[in-house]
């Protein structure tokens, strides 16, 4: 039995968001973006540093790769462990991959202490993610099912029972539907479709890949 740990779902940022919180007159502004490479992550960080050139700190973290193969963070002058790592922990805990978050701090005159800083950077990163559009990536197959008009209702019923949405349907002499099927459900779904159509449905399956839910 192969471990399908590498086939776990993960989340991505469809659209990055922005959020601002205030702690003792210090402003913490979080910007979130999708990044498919370190170059993209670094470019986003640099653009925020330019935008907020007059801020005391631009702290960041990013997580790249389906299994978080690359992670980086920076405290950008805040006391060690009070900014970049808390942001990174929010990202790791969220299950989102290929994401970069920059939290800009404008100092408000009152020191927050290490606990206060950790809380503020954590809260700002969480707020930034909450303001973003997050999607789930699942590992699975594209399946094309071709059946006659008698069979299509049964096929739709099976797909509906499994919560599988029809992406595209083509009604010609036969009915052809295209769906995305989670990795672990492929065999059972194909078996059920074959059974209800008495083997008359044609089923073709793509190579497995990640797809957006």
Secondary structure, DSSP 8 states (H G I E B T S, - for coil): ----GGG--EEEEEE--EEEEEETTEEEEEEEEE-SSHHHHHHHHHHHHHHTTTSSEEEEEEEESTT--EEEEE-TTS-TTSSHHHHHHHHHHHTB-SEEEEEEEE--SS--HHHHHHHHHHHHHHHHHHTSEEEEEEEEEEEEEEE-HHHHHHHHHHHHHTT--EEEEEESSSEEEEEEEEGGGHHHHHHHHHHHTTT--EEEE---EEEE-
